Amino acid sequence: MRFRPVVYLSMLGFVMVSVSLFAHHGTGVSYDMKKTIALKGVITKFVYANPHAQLYFDVTDDKGNVVHWATEMSNPFNLQALGHSRKELTEKFTPGTSVTVYGSPSKVGTPIVLFGKAVAADGWCLCNDARGGAPDDVAPAAGARREGR
C-alpha cells in the first residue's frame, strides 16, 4: 500500500509542472498568431534580461495621440545564439531611435506585440528572431501609421 501515495504524489507533481509550463509558454493564448502588424515608432527603452528581452517604443496614431507599446522578444541566450550581443542590441535600440516593429498583436487589444522583427531607420534589421521575422504583407495596428515603402 505504500505504492499508492508515491503514484499520487508523482501525478500531482507532473500536473503542477505542466500547468506552470503552459502558463509561461501560452503564446498562442496571449497573442493573435494569425496576424502580423507593423508599428512605426521611436524607441524609449530596451531591456536585455531574462526571461525575455523587451523593447519599449512610442507610436503616434492617426489622431496624434502617443501610444506606449512593448514587444516581447527572445531570451538573451537565443539572441546571442543568433549572433546578436548585448552591446550590439543596446547600441541599435537606443532611446530616440526610429524603428518599425513587426509582430503578432495581443488578443485583448493591449499595446503589446510578440516580436517578429525590427527595422531601424538606418536599415539595420533584427530579422532572425525565434519566429523568423514577418512577411511584407502586414496590416498596420488600429490607428497606427503604416510604414512607407
RAMONOR-V179418 format. One record per pair of residues at least 24 apart in sequence whose C-alpha atoms are under 6 Angstrom apart, sorted by the first residue. I is the first residue (numbers start at 1). J is the second residue. D is the distance in whole Angstrom. If there is no record, write none. Layout:
BEGIN
i={I	I}
j={J	J}
d={D	D}
END
This chain:
BEGIN
i={30	30	31	31	31	31	32	32	32	33	35	36	36	36	37	37	37	37	37	37	38	38	38	39	39	40	40	41	41	42	42	42	42	43	43	43	44	45	50	51	61	61	62	69	69	70	71	71	71	71	72	72	73}
j={106	107	104	105	106	107	104	105	107	104	104	103	104	138	102	103	138	139	140	141	101	102	140	100	101	99	100	98	99	96	97	98	99	95	96	97	95	95	75	75	143	144	143	111	112	112	112	113	114	115	114	115	115}
d={6	6	6	6	4	5	6	6	5	6	6	5	5	5	6	6	5	5	5	6	6	5	5	5	5	6	4	6	6	6	6	4	6	5	5	5	5	6	6	5	5	5	5	5	6	5	6	5	6	6	5	6	5}
END
